[in-house]
Amino acid sequence: MPDSSAAAAQRLQAVLTTLRATMDAQISTAPSVREEHSHGEAMNAARLPEAVIFAESTEDVSTVLRACHARHVPVVAFGAGTSVEGHVVPPEHAISLDLSRMTSLIAVNADDLDCRVQAGLTRQSLNAQIRETGLFFPVDPGGEATLGGMCATRASGTAAVRYNTMKENVLGLTVVLATGEIIRTGGRVRKSSTGYDLTSLFIGSEGTLGIITEVQLKLHGRPETLSAAVCQFENLHDAVQTAMEIIQCGIPINRVELMDAVQMQASIEYSKLEGYRPLTTLFFEFAGAPAAVQEQVSATEALVQANNGLGFAWAESAEDRSRLWKARHDAFWAAKALDPQARVISTDCIVPISRLATLIDGVYEDIKASGLRAPLLGHVGDGNFHTLIITEDTPEGHAQAWELDKKIVARALALEGSCSGEHGVGMGKLEFLETEHGAGALSVMRALKKTMDPHGILNPGKLLPQGPVYQG
């Protein structure tokens, strides 16, 4: 029988009373702090947590979870709040557990190309601290995301075409389970054939199986040469075909990003990109030894020319490259600036690279039929793209955007794709999980959740839709 609201509130107050004995200075019930932790980005969903607790160590996280497990109080881990599918929206009578103070770079093993960090450290901060080693961490989702949050959502981004996603760049974790027990998964070696792969289990689990507090990361050598270029196309299909052929030809490009004409117009205005026209555009980055970069450039230029590209514009300096990639990362805000009073909803589909042109052609038909403005952009080198649906910030507008989103996802799934390449599931993608994975697989996932979090306190209502649990 479900708890009454009064009983749930009493249990939460009992937990806070217990925790204040040792963590009082780390607990906030200030309205402004609670509001900041009530939502992420993009999704129109929010609920105030009853309290925010700022963890400063793995032991703090263990203490909080042990108390919450004993009294069945929900806990939602919070990093930078940059997730876009409602991951950090708390349920009723919940605690938001903020890890943003856990920012230590614990160890750097330059000779082995790895490091260990606390989960609240951001990618930007890590790379600034290790710059003198000649190494860097390449996974780049765009925002000022924490590395723990990037693990929890299995993030990727613009460099995934060359360096893969978080899953491939994490060697091990420290995780606090729902009971407060602390475990370490993986290690420092690049391969191991022992035991279940628990590291991969927690990466992408969205804080529903445990809370990640430390991460062992692979590092990579900074390339000797970096070069960036932009090529514009009169036709969207030609640009997509070029990106597909680059991958199919095995050109080891660092990044290849697409903006359609609508998005390019928005970015020209918002990011002051001078010298470009509002046409479908590919952004390229090449990396490696000078001779290797020249070889990549020559091969790419040939494909661009064969697909009616309008020529390369080069970003020669570090400042010019930074300006281009900042414009790409600011695409959401550029779309938002087209109508500051509107709501922008981002889709996140991915398909096998050979199906990408078919998907995007179909999505353009859906956008036209909807009557909505929806710029399109993405990491087309790995088949992943986003549609930024601009709609009135009203219930009717949200419903119209959601209908378009569902059509786009349906097209991706019909082409053997996924409803999310990098944003994750949260609350926003729950509806599509059974179509993508099947009822049997979801029942096994629920069995894992039930075993590892028997009271259902870890980020409830996220990642897994309600349904039967595999019994064996």
C-alpha positions, 0 to 999 in steps of 0.5 A: 500500500503506498505511503501517505504524503504525511508519512513520507514527509515525516520520514524525510524529516527524520533523515534530515535530523539524523544527518544534521548531527554530522553534516549540518553545514552541508544541508540547505533548505533555502528556496533559491538553492532548492529551485536551482536543483529542481530541474535540468536544462531544456525539458519543461519539468521541475519539482523542488527537492525538500533539501539539498545536501552538498557532498564533499567525499565518497563517505558523505555520499555513503552517509546520506544513502545509508540514512535514506535507505533505512527510511525509504527516502528518495535521493537524486544525484546532482552535478552541474544540472546540464542534463536535458531529459529531466534526469535531475528532477526530484520526486516528491519528498526527495533529497537532491544530493549535490556532488559539485564540491567533489572536484579533486584530481586525485591522481595523474598517471601520465606514463600510463595515460590515465587519471582518477578524479572525483565526480564533481570535476568538469571536463574543462577543469580537468583539461586545464589542470593536466595541460602541462602533461601533454595529455587531455580528456577528449569526450566533449558534450559541450556544456560545463558538465561534471565527469560523474554526470557524463558517466551517469548519462553515457555522454559523448559529443562532438569528438566521439567520431574519433575518441568514442563515448564515455563508456569507452573512456572509463577504466573504473569507478567508485560507486556508492550503492543504495545501502551506502556500501562503497564499491570499486569497479574496474581498475587501471588496466586497458583490458581484463577478462575477469568478472562481470563488467560492473563499470559498464553497468553503472555508466549510463545508469542515470543514478538509478543503481548507485551514485558515482563518486570517483572515475578512472579515466583514459587520457590521450596525447594532444595531437601535434597538429590541429586544423579546422575547416568549414564547408557549405552546401546548397543541398542538405542531402549532399552534406549528409552524404559527404559525412557518411562517405568520410566515415565509410572511407575510413578517414580518421577525422577528429570531428564532423558536425552539421548545421542545417540552413535554419540553424546556421542562420541562427548561429550567424546571428547569435555567435557573430559568424562573419563570412558565412551564408545561411546554408547547410554547413559541415564543420571539420576538425583534423588532428595528428602529425602534419603529414597525416593531417594533410592526407585527411584534408586531401581525402575530405576535400575530394569527397566534398567536391564530389558532393557539390560542396562550395569549397573550404574556409579554413580556421587557421588560428587557435582563436578561430577554431575556438570560435567555430566550436563555441558557435557549434556548442552554443547552437541551442542558445542560438536557436532559443534566440530566434524567439526568446519567448518560445520553448526549445525542445531538443531531440536526440536520435541516432541511426547506423551511418548508412541510414542517416540520409534516409532519416534526415530526409524523412525528418524534414518532411515531418518538420514541414508538415508540423508547421514548426520551426526546427533547426537540425544539427548533429554529430553526423560522423556517428549517425547522431543528430538533434532537432531543436523544436521551437514552440510556444511555451504553452501546453498546446505548444508542448503537445505539438512539439512532442508529436513531432518528437515522437514522429522523429523517434519512430523514424529512427527506431524503424531504421534500427536506430535509438531514441537517444545517442547521448542525452539519455532517457531520464523522464523524456524518453521513457515512452520509447524504451519498450519499442527499442529494447523489447519487453523481455530486456526491460524486465531484466533491467527492472530485476537489476534495479530491484536487486540493487535498490530494493526500496527504489530510492535512487532517482525513481521514475527515471530510465525504466518505465513501469512494468513486469520484473523478471523473476527467473 
